[in-house]
């Protein structure tokens, strides 16, 4: 459990929740990353706030890394396995009518039965697949 960092997890989770809350309060939108990302690419209406949201997701870790000397993050290797995994996640978010952030963060926070069930399913499948590898 050398990577267990409850304080940084609490801080990070609080910022995720705050971001989701601000997006809901300001624009009435759910902070589902897959939906925001795909609509930023394929729809013209609302593109500016969606692009700003995605840019914030990408710039955030870099900004924190510049502020904190002991902060590090890694990116996955770009292999066929990661490409296939990404495509499967995209397919799952389309079939599940939302992604882990939309269902897990926002849906559970709204006590949505559908989101609670979706989160239980993708967490169980994630634990199962991770245990295989």
TARA-V915171 format. One record per pair of residues at least 24 apart in sequence whose ideal C-beta (glycine too) atoms are under 10 Angstrom apart, sorted by sequence separation. I is the first residue (numbers start at 1). J is the second residue. If there is no record, write none. Layout:
i j
I J
I J
This chain:
i j
29 53
33 57
93 118
96 121
23 49
27 53
92 118
96 122
100 126
92 121
93 122
23 53
92 122
89 122
92 125
19 53
19 56
19 57
19 60
88 129
57 101
85 129
15 60
12 60
15 64
12 64
38 90
81 133
11 64
37 90
34 89
38 93
8 64
34 90
37 93
38 94
34 92
35 93
34 93
35 94
8 68
33 93
34 94
32 93
38 99
34 96
35 97
37 99
8 71
35 98
36 99
34 98
35 99
32 97
33 98
34 99
36 101
32 98
33 99
34 100
35 101
36 102
32 99
33 100
34 101
35 102
30 98
31 99
32 100
33 101
34 102
30 99
32 101
33 102
31 101
32 102
30 101
31 102
32 103
30 102
32 104
33 105
30 103
32 105
31 105
32 106
30 105
31 106
32 107
30 106
29 106
30 107
31 109
30 109
30 110
20 101
19 101
20 102
24 106
30 112
23 106
21 105
16 101
20 105
21 106
24 109
30 115
19 105
20 106
24 110
16 104
17 105
21 109
16 105
17 106
20 109
13 105
17 109
